[in-house]
Amino acid sequence: MIGRFRSGDEVFYGEIDDGRVYPTAGGPPGAFELSELRVLPPSTPSKIICVGLNYRDHAEELSLEIPKTPILFLKPPSAVIGHEDKILYPACSSRVDYEAELALVIGKRCRNVEADRAGDLIAGYTCFNDVTARDLQQQDGQWSRAKSFDTFAAFGPFLASPEEVDVSKAKISCKVNGELRQASSTSELIFDIPYLLEFISGIMTLEIGDVIATGTPPGVGEMQRGDCVEVEIEGIGTLRNEVI
């Protein structure tokens, strides 16, 4: 596992092993206790590309047809927060939802990638919460405002390398205040990660650190101020955020 951390004024990447962090090249010397550091979002994306309706069981839950091509939307970098950061409930919304997702982080600048090369271009996988002002989404008829508030792109805590996790069949879940709300597997993805990378890179250049969030399973629901929301993915870890 690789993470991005802050110690005082210094920001660095490090490998996590048994509760200790060992900075990678260019980082400070020595090792740190994980508890001594602030955990930052594991990348600084130029853009966040999200996929809508990409789980078969979620489409069934909503009685919707399986899409023939991926449904894409964007979140701005200003929406990014990391593990244990606060999700801000907008005053103009009366319903804000969680959406647990598997996300990948781009490791090499790329364009027009073929699916069989996808693994060479992924820095790692992480947990993502595609926070959504559902009432505004329904009111607007499109998704930009509802998906783009500050703090609405929570991801982390760390990056698992493609060798560390089997994302073809990883368990994914979401808990709110310890209560299980979402539970599925990435085996339910309609469009798998190699296909998504080929499709998206055929539209736009992907930069190092860009994030692709791959869609959410059934059980999406409402969050309230004061709630603790946890997105957990097998082999990756748990992303935790409080709503305020």
C-alpha positions as CSV (number, residue, x, y, z in Angstrom):
1,M,0.0,0.0,0.0
2,I,1.1,3.5,-0.9
3,G,-0.2,6.6,0.8
4,R,0.2,10.4,0.6
5,F,0.9,12.1,3.9
6,R,1.7,15.4,5.6
7,S,4.1,15.9,8.5
8,G,4.3,19.5,9.5
9,D,4.8,21.5,6.2
10,E,6.1,18.5,4.3
11,V,4.0,16.4,1.9
12,F,5.3,13.0,0.7
13,Y,4.4,9.5,-0.5
14,G,5.2,6.5,1.6
15,E,4.8,2.8,1.9
16,I,2.6,1.5,4.8
17,D,3.8,-1.6,6.6
18,D,2.4,-2.7,10.0
19,G,1.3,0.8,11.1
20,R,4.5,2.5,10.0
21,V,5.1,4.7,7.0
22,Y,8.4,4.5,5.0
23,P,8.8,7.6,2.7
24,T,9.5,6.9,-0.9
25,A,12.3,8.6,-2.9
26,G,12.3,12.3,-2.3
27,G,10.5,12.0,1.0
28,P,12.0,12.8,4.5
29,P,14.5,10.3,5.9
30,G,13.5,7.6,8.4
31,A,10.1,6.1,9.2
32,F,7.0,7.5,10.9
33,E,4.2,6.0,12.9
34,L,1.0,6.2,10.8
35,S,-0.8,7.8,13.8
36,E,1.7,10.7,13.7
37,L,0.8,11.7,10.1
38,R,-2.2,13.3,8.4
39,V,-3.5,11.1,5.7
40,L,-4.0,13.1,2.5
41,P,-6.0,12.1,-0.7
42,P,-3.7,9.6,-2.5
43,S,-3.4,11.8,-5.6
44,T,-4.0,15.4,-6.8
45,P,-6.1,14.9,-9.9
46,S,-6.6,17.4,-12.7
47,K,-10.0,15.8,-13.2
48,I,-12.3,13.1,-11.7
49,I,-14.2,11.0,-14.3
50,C,-17.2,9.2,-12.9
51,V,-19.3,6.4,-14.4
52,G,-23.0,6.3,-13.8
53,L,-25.1,3.1,-13.6
54,N,-22.3,0.6,-13.9
55,Y,-23.5,-2.2,-11.6
56,R,-26.0,-4.8,-12.9
57,D,-27.6,-5.2,-9.5
58,H,-28.0,-1.5,-9.2
59,A,-29.7,-1.3,-12.6
60,E,-32.0,-4.1,-11.5
61,E,-32.8,-2.3,-8.3
62,L,-33.9,0.8,-10.3
63,S,-35.6,-1.3,-13.0
64,L,-33.4,0.4,-15.6
65,E,-32.0,-1.0,-18.9
66,I,-28.4,-1.9,-19.0
67,P,-26.6,1.0,-20.8
68,K,-24.9,0.2,-24.1
69,T,-22.0,2.5,-23.4
70,P,-20.6,4.0,-20.2
71,I,-22.5,7.1,-18.8
72,L,-19.8,9.6,-17.8
73,F,-19.7,12.8,-15.8
74,L,-17.0,14.9,-14.2
75,K,-16.2,16.2,-10.7
76,P,-13.8,19.1,-10.2
77,P,-10.6,18.9,-8.3
78,S,-12.0,21.4,-5.8
79,A,-14.4,18.6,-4.6
80,V,-11.5,16.4,-3.4
81,I,-11.1,15.4,0.2
82,G,-9.3,12.4,1.9
83,H,-9.7,9.9,4.6
84,E,-11.2,11.4,7.9
85,D,-11.9,14.8,6.2
86,K,-15.3,16.3,6.7
87,I,-18.1,16.2,4.1
88,L,-19.9,19.5,4.1
89,Y,-23.7,19.4,3.7
90,P,-24.7,22.3,1.4
91,A,-27.2,24.7,2.8
92,C,-29.1,24.7,-0.5
93,S,-29.8,20.9,-0.5
94,S,-32.2,18.9,1.6
95,R,-31.0,15.5,0.5
96,V,-27.4,14.4,0.2
97,D,-26.5,10.8,-0.6
98,Y,-23.5,8.4,-0.3
99,E,-22.4,6.3,-3.2
100,A,-19.6,3.8,-2.5
101,E,-17.3,3.2,-5.4
102,L,-14.1,1.6,-6.5
103,A,-11.7,4.2,-8.1
104,L,-8.5,3.9,-10.0
105,V,-5.7,6.4,-10.2
106,I,-3.8,7.0,-13.4
107,G,-0.1,6.4,-13.2
108,K,1.1,7.5,-16.7
109,R,-0.2,10.2,-19.0
110,C,-2.2,8.5,-21.7
111,R,-4.5,8.8,-24.7
112,N,-6.2,6.2,-26.9
113,V,-5.3,3.3,-24.6
114,E,-6.1,-0.3,-25.7
115,A,-7.9,-2.3,-23.1
116,D,-5.1,-4.9,-22.9
117,R,-2.6,-2.2,-21.9
118,A,-4.8,-0.8,-19.1
119,G,-2.9,-2.5,-16.3
120,D,0.3,-0.7,-17.3
121,L,-1.2,2.7,-16.8
122,I,-2.9,2.3,-13.4
123,A,-1.0,3.6,-10.3
124,G,-3.4,1.9,-8.0
125,Y,-6.9,1.4,-6.7
126,T,-8.7,3.2,-3.8
127,C,-12.1,3.7,-2.2
128,F,-14.3,6.6,-3.4
129,N,-17.5,8.2,-2.1
130,D,-19.4,9.9,-5.0
131,V,-21.3,12.3,-2.7
132,T,-24.5,13.6,-4.4
133,A,-27.1,16.3,-3.7
134,R,-29.9,14.1,-4.9
135,D,-32.6,16.7,-4.8
136,L,-30.6,19.1,-6.9
137,Q,-29.8,16.3,-9.4
138,Q,-33.5,15.7,-9.9
139,Q,-34.3,19.4,-10.0
140,D,-31.6,20.2,-12.6
141,G,-32.1,17.2,-14.9
142,Q,-28.3,17.0,-15.2
143,W,-25.6,16.2,-12.7
144,S,-23.0,19.0,-12.6
145,R,-24.2,21.0,-9.7
146,A,-25.4,18.0,-7.6
147,K,-22.0,16.2,-7.9
148,S,-19.6,19.2,-7.7
149,F,-19.8,20.8,-4.3
150,D,-16.6,21.1,-2.3
151,T,-15.9,17.9,-0.4
152,F,-18.2,15.8,-2.7
153,A,-15.2,13.6,-4.0
154,A,-13.9,11.8,-1.0
155,F,-11.3,9.1,-1.8
156,G,-8.6,7.1,0.0
157,P,-7.2,6.2,2.4
158,F,-4.4,4.6,0.4
159,L,-3.6,3.1,-3.0
160,A,-3.4,-0.6,-3.5
161,S,-1.3,-1.6,-6.5
162,P,-2.8,-3.8,-9.3
163,E,-0.8,-6.7,-7.9
164,E,-2.2,-6.3,-4.4
165,V,-6.0,-6.5,-5.2
166,D,-8.2,-8.5,-7.6
167,V,-10.6,-5.8,-8.7
168,S,-12.6,-8.2,-10.8
169,K,-14.3,-9.7,-7.8
170,A,-13.7,-7.5,-4.7
171,K,-16.4,-7.0,-2.1
172,I,-17.6,-3.4,-1.8
173,S,-19.7,-2.0,1.0
174,C,-20.9,1.2,2.6
175,K,-21.8,1.7,6.3
176,V,-23.5,4.7,7.9
177,N,-22.9,4.9,11.6
178,G,-21.9,1.2,11.6
179,E,-25.1,0.1,9.8
180,L,-24.6,-1.7,6.5
181,R,-26.3,0.1,3.6
182,Q,-24.5,-1.2,0.5
183,A,-23.0,-4.6,-0.2
184,S,-22.0,-6.0,-3.5
185,S,-19.0,-7.1,-5.6
186,T,-17.1,-5.6,-8.4
187,S,-17.9,-8.7,-10.3
188,E,-21.3,-6.9,-10.9
189,L,-19.6,-4.1,-13.0
190,I,-21.2,-3.8,-16.4
191,F,-18.1,-2.2,-17.9
192,D,-14.9,-3.5,-16.5
193,I,-11.8,-1.4,-15.8
194,P,-9.9,-2.2,-19.0
195,Y,-12.9,-1.3,-21.1
196,L,-13.5,2.0,-19.1
197,L,-9.9,3.0,-19.5
198,E,-10.0,2.4,-23.3
199,F,-13.4,4.2,-23.6
200,I,-12.4,7.3,-21.5
201,S,-8.9,7.7,-22.9
202,G,-10.5,7.7,-26.4
203,I,-12.3,10.9,-25.4
204,M,-9.8,12.8,-23.3
205,T,-6.1,12.7,-22.3
206,L,-5.6,11.2,-18.9
207,E,-3.0,12.9,-16.7
208,I,-1.0,11.3,-13.9
209,G,-3.1,11.4,-10.7
210,D,-6.4,11.6,-12.5
211,V,-9.2,9.5,-10.9
212,I,-11.8,7.3,-12.5
213,A,-14.6,6.3,-10.2
214,T,-16.3,3.2,-11.6
215,G,-19.9,3.4,-10.4
216,T,-21.9,2.4,-7.3
217,P,-23.8,-0.8,-6.3
218,P,-27.4,-1.0,-5.0
219,G,-28.4,0.6,-1.7
220,V,-27.6,4.3,-2.3
221,G,-29.2,6.4,0.3
222,E,-29.3,9.5,2.4
223,M,-26.8,10.9,4.8
224,Q,-27.4,13.4,7.6
225,R,-25.2,15.9,9.4
226,G,-23.3,14.0,12.1
227,D,-23.3,10.7,10.2
228,C,-20.1,8.7,9.9
229,V,-19.9,7.1,6.4
230,E,-17.5,4.3,5.7
231,V,-16.7,2.9,2.2
232,E,-14.9,-0.4,2.4
233,I,-13.4,-2.5,-0.5
234,E,-11.8,-5.9,0.0
235,G,-8.0,-5.7,-0.4
236,I,-7.9,-1.9,-0.3
237,G,-9.2,-0.7,3.0
238,T,-11.8,1.7,4.5
239,L,-12.5,5.3,3.7
240,R,-14.1,7.1,6.6
241,N,-15.7,10.6,6.6
242,E,-18.1,12.5,8.9
243,V,-20.9,14.7,7.5
244,I,-21.2,18.1,9.0
